[in-house]
Amino acid sequence: MNEQKQVSMPLIGDPAPSFTAVTTQGTINFPDDYKGHWVILFSHPADFTPVCTTEFMTFASMADDFEKLNTKLIGLSVDSLYAHIAWLRKIQDLEWKGMKNIEVKFPLIEDIKMDVSPKYGMVQPSQSTTQAVRAVFVIDPDSKIRTILYYPLSTGRNFDEIKRIILALQKADKDKVATPADWRPGEDVIVPTAGSCGTAKERMEKKSDDVYCLDWFMCFKREKK
């Protein structure tokens, strides 16, 4: 009986596994080269595939938006460096959804020997032993993993959601709050749950222009317009 190989991967809150890799932008040492920045590390199944091409066009078109959020992009697949270069050059010739002349300036890791992808559980044998799944790791400026997303080979990622995750994490860190379902910048946020009966009672009885409660355990802070 064939036993499926166990896939190991880091968990939310763990330090991001370190690596040195050759990329389309030169050699990188991760996470040392990215200290102080948020990072989106993502894998794709293969170069010259249609879903991956739409994803790279989208990520490249949003690169400036992520840069404004102090966020760096790093891609990975198990293809060779020369395949990466040829594919990224071809992307510049394509037009899709109004995106054209797209230049991918963020690094794309060559992982043909699979030195990096196993550290992040990006190759999953039940899907493929030769291609990475569509994994996304959001890593904070302290090199801790804060979000993990996995998509099957057939499904393109939602890049608006990836950007929203960065915004929500940065908001939570800055203001020590949580963000409710479908939160967008400018919307009300959730304050920490009351830790005592006295605090719960006070919140329900006290009137405030800034904080309002639906119940003792569910209080929101109004965002100033």
Protein Blocks (a to p, Z undefined) as FASTA:
>chain_A
ZZddddddddehiacdddddddfebpaddfklmgoiacdddddfbghifklmmmmmmmmm
mmmmmmmnopacddddfbdfklmmmmmmmmmmpceehiahiacfbdcddfklommmmmno
pacfklockbccdddddddfkopafbdcdddfklccdfklmmmmmmmmmmmmmnopadde
hiaehiacdddddfbfklmmmmmmpccfkbccfbfklccddddZZ
